[in-house]
Amino acid sequence: QVQLVESGGGLVQAGGSLRLVCAASERVATIQHMGWYRQAPGKQRELVALVTHDGDITQPDSMKGRFTITRGNVKGTVLLYMVNLKPEDPAVYSCTANSRGLEYWGQGTLVTVSS
């Protein structure tokens, strides 16, 4: 199985920035894509961005501009750069990875934005 560990969440002031990191262990070579979803209280989970092992990115238009996903220098690592965070951005941000048709999830990291 693929194990995912996220880091980088926390409290930030509105307009501030955060960087989230997700590192996969086990079967890293089998990962087809990795990415981030977020879920705010009372809302459905929504896609932030995905990146394939080839570097192709899938990202909703609503997430473009302030959220940037990149692959890390270490294989099986993905980063999410978030800038100009807004009051509507607080959520649990969860890392996901797809390996051999199975989707794996991290435990999630909480992002809080203060006004």
C-alpha positions as CSV (number, residue, x, y, z in Angstrom):
1,Q,0.0,0.0,0.0
2,V,0.9,3.6,-0.5
3,Q,1.4,5.6,2.7
4,L,1.0,9.3,2.5
5,V,2.2,11.9,5.1
6,E,1.2,15.5,4.9
7,S,2.7,18.5,6.5
8,G,2.6,22.3,6.3
9,G,-0.9,23.2,7.4
10,G,-1.6,25.6,10.1
11,L,-2.9,29.1,10.9
12,V,-2.3,32.0,8.6
13,Q,-3.6,35.5,8.3
14,A,-5.8,36.4,5.3
15,G,-3.5,37.2,2.4
16,G,-0.8,35.0,3.7
17,S,0.8,31.9,2.2
18,L,1.4,28.3,3.1
19,R,3.1,25.4,1.6
20,L,1.8,21.9,2.0
21,V,4.0,18.9,1.4
22,C,2.9,15.3,0.8
23,A,5.4,12.4,0.9
24,A,4.5,8.9,-0.3
25,S,6.2,5.8,1.0
26,E,5.9,2.3,-0.3
27,R,5.3,1.5,-4.0
28,V,6.3,5.0,-5.0
29,A,7.2,3.8,-8.5
30,T,3.7,2.7,-9.1
31,I,2.1,6.0,-8.4
32,Q,0.2,7.4,-11.5
33,H,-0.8,10.7,-10.0
34,M,-0.8,12.6,-6.7
35,G,-2.6,15.7,-5.6
36,W,-4.7,17.6,-3.2
37,Y,-8.4,17.8,-2.2
38,R,-9.9,20.0,0.4
39,Q,-13.0,19.8,2.5
40,A,-14.5,22.5,4.6
41,P,-17.0,21.9,7.4
42,G,-20.4,21.2,5.9
43,K,-19.2,21.2,2.4
44,Q,-18.3,18.6,-0.1
45,R,-14.8,17.6,-0.8
46,E,-13.4,19.5,-3.8
47,L,-10.3,19.0,-6.0
48,V,-7.5,21.5,-5.6
49,A,-5.0,20.0,-8.1
50,L,-3.5,16.8,-9.3
51,V,-0.2,16.1,-11.1
52,T,0.6,12.9,-12.9
53,H,4.0,11.2,-12.9
54,D,4.6,12.9,-16.3
55,G,3.9,16.3,-14.9
56,D,0.5,16.9,-16.4
57,I,-1.7,19.0,-14.1
58,T,-5.4,18.9,-13.6
59,Q,-6.9,21.8,-11.7
60,P,-10.3,23.4,-11.6
61,D,-10.4,27.0,-12.9
62,S,-11.6,28.1,-9.4
63,M,-8.3,26.9,-8.0
64,K,-6.0,28.4,-10.5
65,G,-4.0,31.5,-9.7
66,R,-3.6,31.1,-6.0
67,F,-2.9,27.3,-5.7
68,T,0.1,25.8,-7.4
69,I,1.0,22.1,-7.4
70,T,4.4,20.8,-8.2
71,R,6.3,17.6,-7.9
72,G,9.0,17.5,-5.3
73,N,12.6,16.7,-6.0
74,V,12.2,13.4,-4.2
75,K,10.1,11.0,-6.2
76,G,6.7,10.5,-4.6
77,T,6.6,14.0,-3.2
78,V,4.1,16.7,-4.1
79,L,3.9,20.2,-2.9
80,L,1.0,22.7,-2.9
81,Y,1.8,26.4,-2.7
82,M,-1.1,28.5,-1.6
83,V,-0.9,32.3,-1.8
84,N,-3.2,35.1,-0.9
85,L,-5.3,32.8,1.3
86,K,-8.8,34.0,1.8
87,P,-11.5,33.4,4.4
88,E,-13.2,30.8,2.1
89,D,-10.0,28.7,2.0
90,P,-10.0,27.1,5.5
91,A,-10.4,23.3,5.2
92,V,-8.8,20.0,5.8
93,Y,-6.4,19.6,2.9
94,S,-5.9,15.9,2.0
95,C,-3.2,14.4,-0.2
96,T,-4.2,11.6,-2.5
97,A,-2.2,9.2,-4.7
98,N,-3.4,6.7,-7.3
99,S,-1.5,3.5,-7.6
100,R,-2.6,0.7,-9.9
101,G,-6.2,1.9,-9.9
102,L,-6.4,2.4,-6.2
103,E,-6.8,5.7,-4.5
104,Y,-4.9,6.3,-1.3
105,W,-5.4,9.2,1.2
106,G,-3.3,10.9,3.8
107,Q,-4.7,11.9,7.2
108,G,-5.3,15.5,6.1
109,T,-3.8,18.7,7.3
110,L,-5.9,21.6,8.7
111,V,-5.5,25.0,7.2
112,T,-7.0,27.9,9.1
113,V,-7.2,31.5,7.9
114,S,-7.7,34.4,10.3
115,S,-9.2,37.7,9.2
